Amino acid sequence: MKAIFLRILSLPETFLSCLIITLFALISQLDPSFLQWEVQRSLSSHIWELAIIAIPMTLIILTAGIDLSVGSIMSLSAITAGMLFQAGSSMPLACGAALLTGTIGGFLNGFFIARMRVHPLIITLATMATYRGIAEGISQAKPVSGFPAGFTRLGQDEWLNLPFAAWLFLIMFVSVFWVIHRRALGLHVYAIGNNDTASRFSGIHVDRILIGLYTFSGFASALAALLFVARRNTAKADIGMGIELGVITAVVIGGVSIFGGRGTLVGTCLGLLLIHETREFVSWHWNRDEFILIVLGLLLIVSVVFQKLLRHKQNSS
């Protein structure tokens, strides 16, 4: 019993939960109104796009990979939908084309990584610039607006006091959580992150899995782009700029090892919650970007140091 208790205490999720409880306790003393439901709901409108992208990013980092192109795929997908809507296309066609654009973008990343053996950091850095450049070229760096009401409702309507994007995230989270913990694919993802070469020799279809994960990331980025455009009623080439940093930070703070093989989706969600509440509270009171960056940087340092100490303890035991 004692061993189980000590193991629970050593989990990154336990550490994060304690940080979040401490943060909420501190906020309740400094400004109780910040924790009111209406305030939280209004401030959380944009977190769902980030959360949707964080799910495939978690899986990718679990394989010791990374995807820096998610923001640029968002941009290209948003512009694709915007230009088609502007040309008079139907909602299914415009949305389908945007999702297909993101999916193809993610597939190309996975193809170069798995088949051409290009390092994920290099290829996604290259496609990050390429995809955004294409988006700027197509749109001529001009915003696209005037979307149909049926489309904008996707980003503005609610059900049971939660936006449509939140329900999409919950569906995606439950589905991926089930696959990771109940199907062989989940074990294979962790195995690839622990030892890519050994996974290949053991018969795991490493290339197929990597291509699938990066394709999933592209699809999720395109979906997030549609939700963002529907909420804002405008599409611009700078959509999603810098979102990859927020997503990766949340995943790493959530306890997912950048070296692969360790971490959970639950940890990622806790990391998202911690970052979101910290950022919004700092912005709510001081509205200073430099303060937000300092706080997020400190959180990331604390998380990485904790992971390092935890790994050292596990290796020595």
C-alpha positions, 0 to 999 in steps of 0.5 A: 500500500505504501509503495502504491502511494509513493508511486502515485506521488511520483507521477507527473500528473500528481505534481501538476494537480498539486500545482493547479490546486495551489494556483486556484487557492492563490487566485481565490485569495487574490481575485475570487471573481476570476474563478466565476463560471461566466468569467472562465467560460469567456476566457476559455473560448480560444483554448479548445483549438489549442487542446485539439492540436495538443492531442496528436502532438502528445502522440508525436512527442511520445514517439520522440518526434515533433511537429512545428508546422501545426500553426502554418497548417492552420493558416493554409487550411483557414485560407483555403476555406476562406477563399472557397467561401468567397468564391461561393462554394458550399459549406461542405465543400469549403470545410472538406477542402480545408480538412483535406489540405491540412491532412495532406500537409500532415501526410507530407510531414510523415512521409518525409520523416518515415520514408525519407528519414528526415529528422522531424525538427528539420522537415516540420521547420521547413514545412512551417515556412512553406505552408505559411508562405503558400497561405500568404501567397494565395491570400496576398496577405489580405484577410478573408471575411464574410462567412455564412451564418451556418458556418460561424455558428460552429464557433459560436453556438453552445450545448449544455453551456459548452461550445461546439469546439469543447465537445469535439475536443472531448470526443477526440480525447476519449477516442484517442485515450481508448486507442492508447490504453486499449489497443495495440497501437498505444503500446506501439507508440510508446515502444517507438519512443523508447527505441525506434530500432528495436520496434522495427526489429520486433515487427512494429510498422513504425513508418505506417504509424509515424505517417498516421500520427503526422497525418492526424496532426495535420487533420487536427490543425485544419479542424482547429483552423475551421473552429478558429475562423468560425469563432472569429468570422475572419481568416488571415495568413497569420492565423496560428502563428506561434501556436506550436510553442504553446502546444509543445509547452503544454505537452512537455509541462504535462509530463510527456518526455521530449525524448519519447516513451513517457507521458499521458494524455491526462498529463497534457490536459493538466498542462494545458489547464495550468498554462491557460489559467496562469496566462489568463490570470496574468493577462487579466490583471497586468495585460503584459506579454512579457509577464506571461512569457516569464511565468510560462518560462518558469513553469516549463523550467520547473516541469523539466527539472521535475522530470529530470529528477524523477527520471534520475530517481527511477533509474537509480531505484 
